Amino acid sequence: MMKKTWLAIMMMAFLPSSTVFAVRMTRLYQAEIPVVSQLSDAREQAVRDGFLQVLTKVSGNEQIDKNPLIRASLKKAAYYVQDLNYALETPNASEYLLRIQFEPDDINRLLKQANIAIWGERRPLILVWLVKKNKQDDMEIIADETPGGIYKTMSNEGEKYGLPFIFPLMDVNEMSEITPQEVASFSVDSLKAAAKRYSPDAMLIGDMTESDTGIQSKWQLIMSNTQWRWQIAGDTDAAVVYSIVNQIKGALIAQHSVKEKAHA
């Protein structure tokens, strides 16, 4: 079944211009690329991959490589490197991790020359309340570092686009306050009360249900006086996560653009 996405409801009550997000993304201009060796060919390709990764994070534009100026600049990605070093994730790792720091001013200048908007370093800290129901109707709240693909995929996608997602700890106290049923029923008041310990700028509530035909899901993003709702279906958990992260990115960039125009 092909993945389907429906934008069900968008309530656009834009934030006051004085709103300041709590998280400053300090690694927007950094990339970590796995390489099998320290040879120049592998390094050159990794630098190009890291360059494109950083341009995507800074702009939020996943189609950025289609811009003619950006496409031409990929061939000279090394020019934009400020520093790089190799590391091993574990002593017995079979590949290196190439950590690349790109020059922020040069990146920003390139984006402006390409007429691509820059999404600022300050991004909303998003607390994710997500429940997953399997085919046996067992329900689980996806907590911080929950084993399995959903937590890892969403964290990786957040890193890819510079979106700071955090998940609840679901410790003993929290488990007594919040049940999977409350997340699945979108009990906003209860979830907001439990969210205070994390001081998020936004709250994402999700309900994913597994069936023989794939994954069905409902989502609500709440940020101050703004709310968005989506219904998303996909073949796999990962397909749904990719889609919801893309929807969130698009919604926040659109809001940022409106606020920027209001200041102009």
C-alpha positions as CSV (number, residue, x, y, z in Angstrom):
1,M,0.0,0.0,0.0
2,M,1.4,3.4,-1.0
3,K,1.9,5.8,1.9
4,K,-0.9,8.3,2.1
5,T,-0.9,11.6,4.0
6,W,-3.9,13.8,4.7
7,L,-3.6,17.2,6.3
8,A,-6.8,17.1,8.3
9,I,-7.0,20.4,10.2
10,M,-4.7,23.4,10.5
11,M,-5.5,26.1,13.0
12,M,-3.3,29.1,12.2
13,A,-3.4,31.4,15.2
14,F,0.1,32.7,14.9
15,L,2.4,33.2,17.9
16,P,3.2,36.8,19.1
17,S,6.3,38.2,17.5
18,S,7.9,38.4,21.0
19,T,7.9,34.6,21.4
20,V,11.5,33.2,21.9
21,F,12.2,29.5,21.6
22,A,14.2,28.0,24.4
23,V,16.5,25.8,22.3
24,R,19.4,27.2,20.3
25,M,20.6,24.5,17.9
26,T,24.4,24.7,18.3
27,R,25.1,21.8,15.9
28,L,23.3,23.1,12.8
29,Y,26.5,23.6,11.0
30,Q,28.0,20.2,12.0
31,A,27.7,16.8,10.3
32,E,28.7,13.3,11.3
33,I,29.2,11.0,8.4
34,P,30.3,7.3,8.7
35,V,33.3,6.3,6.5
36,V,35.0,3.0,5.9
37,S,38.5,4.5,5.7
38,Q,40.5,7.8,6.0
39,L,41.4,7.7,2.3
40,S,40.9,10.9,0.3
41,D,38.1,9.5,-1.9
42,A,36.0,8.5,1.1
43,R,36.7,11.8,2.8
44,E,35.7,13.9,-0.2
45,Q,32.4,12.0,-0.6
46,A,31.7,12.3,3.1
47,V,32.4,16.1,3.0
48,R,29.9,16.5,0.2
49,D,27.3,14.4,2.0
50,G,27.9,16.4,5.2
51,F,27.7,19.7,3.3
52,L,24.2,18.7,1.9
53,Q,23.1,17.5,5.3
54,V,24.0,20.9,6.9
55,L,22.4,22.9,4.1
56,T,19.2,20.9,4.7
57,K,19.3,21.5,8.4
58,V,19.9,25.2,8.1
59,S,17.3,25.8,5.5
60,G,14.8,23.0,6.3
61,N,14.6,22.4,2.6
62,E,14.9,18.7,1.7
63,Q,14.9,19.5,-2.1
64,I,17.8,21.9,-1.7
65,D,20.1,19.9,-4.0
66,K,17.8,20.8,-6.9
67,N,18.8,24.4,-6.7
68,P,21.4,25.1,-9.5
69,L,23.8,27.1,-7.4
70,I,23.7,24.6,-4.5
71,R,24.2,21.7,-7.0
72,A,27.3,23.5,-8.4
73,S,28.6,24.3,-4.9
74,L,28.5,20.6,-3.9
75,K,31.5,20.1,-6.1
76,K,33.5,22.4,-4.0
77,A,32.1,21.4,-0.6
78,A,35.6,21.3,1.0
79,Y,35.8,25.1,0.6
80,Y,33.1,25.5,3.3
81,V,34.8,23.2,5.9
82,Q,36.0,24.8,9.0
83,D,37.4,21.7,10.8
84,L,37.1,17.9,10.6
85,N,38.3,14.9,12.6
86,Y,37.9,11.2,12.7
87,A,36.5,9.2,15.6
88,L,35.5,5.6,16.4
89,E,32.1,5.1,18.0
90,T,33.4,2.0,19.8
91,P,36.8,0.5,20.1
92,N,35.8,-2.4,17.8
93,A,33.9,-0.4,15.3
94,S,34.5,-1.3,11.6
95,E,34.1,2.2,10.3
96,Y,35.0,5.7,11.3
97,L,32.8,8.7,12.1
98,L,34.0,11.8,10.2
99,R,32.9,14.9,12.2
100,I,32.8,18.0,10.0
101,Q,32.3,21.6,11.2
102,F,31.3,23.9,8.3
103,E,31.8,27.7,8.4
104,P,28.4,29.3,9.3
105,D,29.0,32.6,7.6
106,D,29.9,31.0,4.3
107,I,26.9,28.6,4.5
108,N,24.5,31.5,5.2
109,R,26.1,33.6,2.4
110,L,25.6,30.7,-0.1
111,L,22.0,30.2,0.9
112,K,21.3,33.9,0.5
113,Q,22.9,33.9,-2.9
114,A,20.8,30.9,-3.9
115,N,17.7,32.8,-2.7
116,I,16.9,30.1,-0.1
117,A,15.5,31.1,3.3
118,I,17.5,30.5,6.4
119,W,15.7,28.8,9.2
120,G,17.2,30.4,12.4
121,E,19.2,28.6,15.1
122,R,16.4,28.9,17.6
123,R,14.0,26.0,17.3
124,P,11.1,24.9,19.5
125,L,11.8,22.1,21.9
126,I,9.2,19.5,21.1
127,L,8.0,17.0,23.7
128,V,6.6,13.8,22.0
129,W,3.7,12.0,23.7
130,L,3.4,8.9,21.4
131,V,1.5,5.7,21.9
132,K,1.9,2.6,19.7
133,K,-0.8,-0.1,19.6
134,N,0.2,-3.4,18.0
135,K,-2.0,-6.0,16.3
136,Q,-2.7,-7.7,19.7
137,D,-4.0,-4.3,21.0
138,D,-1.1,-3.9,23.4
139,M,-0.4,-0.2,23.9
140,E,3.0,1.3,24.7
141,I,4.1,4.9,25.3
142,I,7.3,5.5,23.5
143,A,9.6,6.8,26.2
144,D,13.1,8.3,26.1
145,E,15.5,5.7,24.6
146,T,12.7,3.1,24.2
147,P,14.3,0.1,22.4
148,G,13.0,-0.3,18.8
149,G,12.8,1.7,15.6
150,I,10.3,4.5,16.4
151,Y,12.4,6.3,19.0
152,K,15.6,5.9,17.0
153,T,14.0,6.9,13.6
154,M,12.3,10.0,15.1
155,S,15.4,11.1,16.8
156,N,17.5,10.6,13.7
157,E,15.0,12.5,11.5
158,G,14.9,15.3,14.1
159,E,18.7,15.5,13.9
160,K,18.5,15.6,10.1
161,Y,16.3,18.6,10.1
162,G,17.5,20.3,13.2
163,L,14.3,19.6,15.2
164,P,14.9,19.0,18.9
165,F,12.5,16.2,19.9
166,I,12.5,14.9,23.4
167,F,10.5,12.0,24.8
168,P,9.1,11.5,28.3
169,L,11.1,9.5,30.8
170,M,8.1,7.4,31.9
171,D,9.6,6.8,35.3
172,V,7.6,5.4,38.2
173,N,6.0,8.8,39.0
174,E,5.1,9.5,35.4
175,M,3.7,6.0,34.8
176,S,1.2,6.7,37.6
177,E,0.2,10.0,36.1
178,I,-0.1,9.2,32.4
179,T,-1.5,6.1,30.8
180,P,-1.4,4.9,27.2
181,Q,-5.1,5.5,27.0
182,E,-4.7,9.1,27.9
183,V,-2.2,9.6,25.1
184,A,-4.3,7.7,22.6
185,S,-7.4,9.8,23.5
186,F,-5.4,13.1,23.3
187,S,-6.1,14.2,26.9
188,V,-4.4,17.5,26.3
189,D,-4.9,18.9,29.9
190,S,-3.4,15.8,31.5
191,L,-0.5,15.8,29.1
192,K,0.2,19.5,29.5
193,A,0.3,19.1,33.3
194,A,2.8,16.2,33.0
195,A,4.9,18.1,30.4
196,K,5.8,20.9,32.9
197,R,8.8,19.0,34.2
198,Y,10.4,19.2,30.7
199,S,9.6,22.9,29.9
200,P,8.9,22.3,26.2
201,D,8.0,24.9,23.7
202,A,5.7,22.6,21.9
203,M,3.9,19.3,22.5
204,L,3.4,16.6,19.8
205,I,0.7,13.9,20.6
206,G,0.6,10.8,18.5
207,D,-1.4,7.6,18.2
208,M,-0.1,4.9,16.0
209,T,-2.1,1.7,15.4
210,E,-0.8,-1.4,13.6
211,S,-3.0,-3.5,11.5
212,D,-2.8,-6.1,8.7
213,T,-2.9,-3.3,6.1
214,G,-0.1,-1.1,7.7
215,I,0.0,1.7,10.2
216,Q,-2.7,4.3,10.8
217,S,-1.9,7.3,12.9
218,K,-3.3,10.6,14.3
219,W,-1.2,13.5,15.4
220,Q,-1.7,16.9,17.1
221,L,1.1,19.5,17.4
222,I,0.4,22.2,20.0
223,M,2.6,25.3,20.3
224,S,1.2,28.2,22.4
225,N,-2.0,29.3,20.6
226,T,-1.3,27.3,17.4
227,Q,-2.4,23.8,16.7
228,W,-2.1,21.4,13.8
229,R,-3.7,18.1,13.3
230,W,-2.7,15.3,10.8
231,Q,-3.9,11.8,9.9
232,I,-1.1,9.7,8.4
233,A,-1.1,6.2,7.0
234,G,2.0,4.2,5.9
235,D,3.3,0.7,5.3
236,T,5.7,0.9,8.2
237,D,6.4,2.8,11.4
238,A,9.4,4.4,9.7
239,A,7.2,5.6,6.8
240,V,4.8,7.3,9.2
241,V,7.6,8.9,11.2
242,Y,9.3,10.3,8.0
243,S,6.0,11.8,7.0
244,I,5.1,13.4,10.3
245,V,8.5,14.9,10.8
246,N,8.2,16.4,7.3
247,Q,4.8,17.8,8.1
248,I,6.1,19.3,11.4
249,K,9.1,20.8,9.6
250,G,6.9,22.3,6.9
251,A,4.5,23.8,9.4
252,L,7.2,25.4,11.6
253,I,9.0,26.8,8.6
254,A,5.8,28.3,7.2
255,Q,5.1,29.9,10.6
256,H,8.7,31.2,10.8
257,S,8.3,32.7,7.3
258,V,5.1,34.5,8.3
259,K,6.7,35.9,11.4
260,E,9.7,37.1,9.4
261,K,7.4,38.8,6.9
262,A,5.6,40.5,9.8
263,H,8.9,41.9,11.0
264,A,9.9,43.2,7.6
